Amino acid sequence: MYYLLITILIFIGLLIYFKIANKYNIIDKPNERSSHTQITIRGGGIVYPLSYALLIFFSFDNIDENYLNFIIGLGLLIISAISFVDDIVLLSPKLRLIFHFISVTVLLYSISGFSQPVWIILFYYIFVIGILNCFNFMDGINGITGLYSLITLCTLYYINTEYGFFSKDFILFPILASFVFLFFNFRKKARCFAGDIGSFSIAYLILVIIGTVILQTGDYRYLFLLTVYGVDSVLTIIERIFLKENIFEAHRKHLYQILVNEKKQSHLLISSWYAFTQLIINFVILYFDFSFIQCIFAIVLPFGLLYLLLKSYLKKNIILTTNKTI
């Protein structure tokens, strides 16, 4: 009943947000780079900071736990606030980067990341800011953010049962938020999109958990729980750099965008395949107890090669089809 109550509260909170968004025109209008065709409410991912606010409220009597929750919540508030503003008024990349840097600083403080050598701290900044933006880049079709986050959070919940670094509610609350969000987003015609507030806030919470597990165990293979998003984002960025494109501008070059926009595949099907692929990778990592180096050679390189081959084949097929049509 407790978790049913939390789910209902998140559900009601999102319905209230829908009314506010409709009143103040917080909507996403499709353009030539969009993967959708109808006007949709933006910012449905507000369920994630909302679920975190509920976590703090319902654990208020636990002083030790709440101190850490407040620190993490401060970083989440910073990145959620700037992301929500960006959902309404387009901000410059430099301004967003400043706030991302501040929120990541809070994140590293919350997981005791500053106890590491300087070069590792520098790597953390680059990696965390990179992953935050990867989640944002990948949030382009119905269901993809919610499903991928759900798979990642459920995997982390399983890992946390072994180590116990977090209370179960710390991970269960965003899992419940994912279910609520997917109820409105995992549809042929989505009622809402996650928006920047959704993609950045859930990525932030996931990175807090992964970062804590890595620092406490010294096991960097948990980075590969984000393999699918990482490979698609990094290889697409490299491709755009070679094409001399502005990597901060919107585009349609991710594999999921090609499959949906050019090959006319279902949003829900492609989102499901992305989440299912990451689930299989997670199972392999945990079941076979691979080391970091083994994960690179057994998972990342084969998956990256398969990704490039599939993307190359699809592009050639699209060109051939276009030429025949002409």
C-alpha positions in Angstrom: 0.0 0.0 0.0 2.9 2.3 0.7 4.3 2.1 -2.8 0.8 2.3 -4.3 0.4 5.6 -2.4 3.7 6.9 -3.8 2.7 5.8 -7.4 -0.7 7.6 -7.0 1.0 10.8 -5.7 3.4 10.8 -8.6 0.5 10.2 -11.0 -1.5 13.0 -9.6 1.5 15.3 -9.6 2.0 14.6 -13.3 -1.7 15.3 -14.1 -1.4 18.6 -12.3 1.7 19.4 -14.3 -0.2 18.7 -17.5 -2.7 21.4 -16.6 0.1 23.9 -15.9 1.9 23.0 -19.1 -1.3 23.4 -21.2 -2.0 26.7 -19.6 1.5 28.1 -20.1 2.0 26.5 -23.5 4.9 24.2 -22.4 4.7 22.0 -25.5 6.9 20.4 -28.1 6.1 21.4 -31.7 7.4 19.0 -34.4 9.9 20.3 -36.9 12.0 18.8 -39.7 14.4 17.1 -37.3 11.6 15.7 -35.0 10.7 12.0 -34.9 7.0 12.9 -34.0 4.2 14.6 -35.9 1.9 16.0 -33.3 2.1 18.7 -30.6 2.9 17.1 -27.3 3.4 18.3 -23.7 7.0 18.8 -22.9 8.6 18.2 -19.5 6.7 15.0 -18.4 10.0 13.8 -16.9 9.3 16.1 -14.0 8.1 12.9 -12.4 11.7 12.1 -11.5 12.5 15.2 -9.4 9.0 14.9 -8.0 9.6 11.3 -6.9 12.8 12.4 -5.2 11.0 15.2 -3.3 8.6 12.5 -2.1 11.6 10.3 -1.1 12.9 13.2 1.1 9.5 13.8 2.6 8.8 10.2 3.6 12.3 9.6 5.0 12.4 12.9 6.9 12.7 11.1 10.3 16.0 9.5 9.3 18.6 12.3 9.9 21.7 10.5 8.7 20.0 9.2 5.5 18.3 12.5 4.8 21.6 14.5 5.0 22.9 12.5 2.0 19.5 12.8 0.3 19.5 16.6 0.7 23.0 16.9 -0.8 22.1 14.7 -3.8 18.8 16.6 -4.0 20.6 19.9 -4.2 22.5 18.7 -7.3 19.3 17.3 -8.8 17.5 20.5 -8.1 20.2 22.5 -9.9 20.2 20.3 -13.0 16.4 19.9 -13.1 15.8 23.7 -12.8 18.2 24.7 -15.6 16.9 21.8 -17.7 13.2 22.9 -17.2 14.1 26.5 -18.1 15.8 25.1 -21.2 12.5 23.3 -22.0 10.7 26.6 -22.0 13.4 29.0 -23.3 16.3 27.8 -25.4 19.5 28.5 -23.5 23.1 28.7 -24.8 25.2 25.6 -24.5 27.8 27.5 -22.4 25.2 28.5 -19.8 23.9 25.0 -19.6 27.5 23.7 -19.2 28.1 26.0 -16.2 25.1 24.6 -14.4 26.0 21.0 -15.4 29.5 21.6 -13.9 28.0 22.9 -10.7 25.5 19.9 -10.4 28.3 17.4 -11.2 30.5 19.0 -8.5 27.6 18.4 -6.0 27.3 14.8 -7.3 31.0 14.1 -6.8 30.8 15.5 -3.3 27.8 13.4 -2.4 29.6 10.2 -3.5 33.0 11.2 -2.0 34.5 11.5 -5.4 36.9 14.2 -4.4 38.9 11.7 -2.4 40.3 10.4 -5.6 43.5 11.5 -7.5 43.1 14.7 -9.6 43.3 12.8 -12.9 40.4 10.5 -11.8 38.4 13.5 -10.7 38.9 15.1 -14.1 37.8 11.9 -15.8 34.7 11.8 -13.6 33.7 15.4 -14.7 34.1 14.5 -18.4 32.4 11.2 -18.1 29.4 12.4 -16.0 28.8 15.5 -18.1 29.1 13.3 -21.2 26.6 10.7 -20.0 24.2 13.4 -18.8 24.2 14.8 -22.4 24.0 11.3 -23.9 20.7 10.7 -22.1 19.5 14.0 -23.5 20.7 13.2 -27.1 18.9 9.8 -26.9 15.6 11.2 -25.8 14.0 11.4 -29.2 11.2 8.8 -29.6 8.3 7.6 -27.5 9.3 5.3 -24.7 13.1 5.2 -25.1 14.0 7.3 -22.0 11.4 5.7 -19.7 12.2 2.1 -20.8 16.0 2.4 -20.8 15.9 4.1 -17.4 13.6 1.5 -16.1 15.9 -1.4 -17.2 19.0 0.4 -15.8 17.3 1.2 -12.4 16.0 -2.3 -12.0 19.6 -3.6 -12.6 20.9 -1.2 -10.1 18.3 -2.2 -7.6 19.4 -5.9 -8.0 23.1 -4.8 -7.5 22.1 -2.7 -4.5 20.6 -5.8 -2.8 24.1 -7.2 -2.7 26.0 -4.1 -1.5 23.3 -2.0 0.3 24.8 1.4 -0.5 21.4 2.9 -0.7 18.0 2.4 0.9 15.7 0.5 -1.4 13.4 3.5 -1.7 16.2 5.5 -3.2 16.0 3.3 -6.3 12.3 2.2 -6.0 10.9 5.7 -6.1 12.4 6.6 -9.5 11.4 3.1 -10.8 7.8 4.0 -9.8 8.2 7.4 -11.5 9.3 5.5 -14.7 6.2 3.4 -14.7 4.0 6.5 -14.3 5.9 8.4 -17.1 5.7 5.4 -19.4 1.9 5.2 -18.9 1.7 8.5 -20.7 4.7 8.2 -23.0 4.9 4.6 -24.1 2.1 5.1 -26.7 1.8 5.5 -30.4 0.7 9.1 -29.7 2.4 10.1 -26.5 0.6 12.3 -24.0 4.0 13.9 -23.0 7.7 13.8 -23.6 10.4 13.7 -20.9 12.0 17.0 -22.0 15.4 18.1 -20.8 14.2 18.0 -17.2 13.4 14.3 -17.5 16.5 13.1 -19.4 18.9 15.1 -17.3 17.3 14.4 -13.9 17.0 10.6 -14.3 20.5 10.4 -15.8 21.7 12.3 -12.7 20.1 9.9 -10.3 21.4 6.9 -12.2 25.0 8.3 -12.2 24.8 8.9 -8.4 24.0 5.2 -7.9 26.6 3.9 -10.5 29.2 6.3 -9.2 28.7 5.2 -5.6 28.9 1.6 -6.5 32.1 2.1 -8.5 33.9 4.2 -5.8 32.9 1.8 -3.0 33.8 -1.4 -4.9 36.6 -0.2 -7.2 34.8 -2.1 -10.0 34.6 0.0 -13.2 32.7 -2.6 -15.2 29.4 -1.0 -13.9 30.1 1.8 -16.4 28.9 -0.7 -19.1 25.4 -0.7 -17.7 25.1 2.3 -20.1 26.7 0.6 -23.1 23.8 1.1 -25.6 23.3 4.8 -25.0 27.1 5.3 -24.8 27.9 3.6 -28.1 25.1 5.2 -30.0 25.9 8.7 -28.7 29.7 8.5 -28.9 29.8 7.0 -32.4 27.2 9.5 -33.7 29.2 12.4 -32.2 32.3 11.1 -34.0 30.4 10.8 -37.2 29.2 14.4 -37.0 32.7 15.6 -36.2 34.0 14.0 -39.3 31.1 15.7 -41.2 32.1 19.0 -39.7 28.7 19.5 -38.1 27.9 21.4 -34.9 27.4 18.6 -32.4 25.2 20.8 -30.2 22.6 21.3 -33.0 19.6 19.0 -33.3 19.9 16.2 -35.9 18.6 12.8 -37.1 21.7 10.7 -37.3 21.3 8.4 -34.3 20.6 4.8 -35.2 17.2 4.9 -33.5 16.3 8.1 -35.5 17.2 6.4 -38.8 15.2 3.3 -38.0 12.1 5.5 -37.0 12.3 8.3 -39.5 13.8 6.7 -42.6 12.8 3.1 -42.2 9.4 3.9 -40.6 9.8 1.5 -37.7 7.5 1.8 -34.7 8.8 4.1 -31.9 7.7 1.6 -29.3 9.4 -1.3 -31.1 12.8 0.5 -31.4 12.6 1.8 -27.8 11.9 -1.8 -26.6 14.8 -3.1 -28.6 17.2 -0.5 -27.1 16.1 -1.4 -23.6 16.1 -5.2 -24.2 19.6 -5.0 -25.7 20.9 -3.2 -22.6 19.1 -5.8 -20.4 21.0 -8.6 -22.2 24.3 -6.7 -21.8 23.6 -6.2 -18.1 22.9 -9.9 -17.6 26.1 -10.8 -19.4 28.1 -8.4 -17.2 26.7 -9.6 -13.9 26.3 -13.4 -14.7 29.8 -13.9 -16.2 31.5 -11.6 -13.7 33.6 -10.0 -16.5 36.5 -7.7 -15.6 36.6 -4.2 -17.0 39.0 -5.2 -19.9 37.0 -8.3 -20.6 33.8 -6.2 -20.9 35.5 -4.0 -23.5 36.6 -6.9 -25.7 33.6 -9.1 -25.1 30.8 -6.5 -25.1 31.7 -3.0 -26.2 33.8 -3.7 -29.3 31.5 -6.4 -30.7 28.4 -4.2 -30.0 30.1 -1.1 -31.5 31.1 -3.1 -34.6 27.5 -4.5 -35.0 26.2 -0.9 -34.6 28.4 0.5 -37.3 27.6 -2.3 -39.7 23.9 -2.0 -39.2 24.0 1.8 -39.5 26.1 1.6 -42.7 23.7 -1.0 -44.2 20.7 1.1 -43.4 22.2 4.2 -44.9 23.2 2.4 -48.2 19.7 0.9 -48.4 18.2 4.3 -47.9 20.4 5.8 -50.7 19.5 3.0 -53.1 15.8 3.3 -52.4 16.0 7.1 -52.9 17.8 6.7 -56.2 15.3 4.2 -57.4 12.5 6.5 -56.5 14.1 9.4 -58.4 
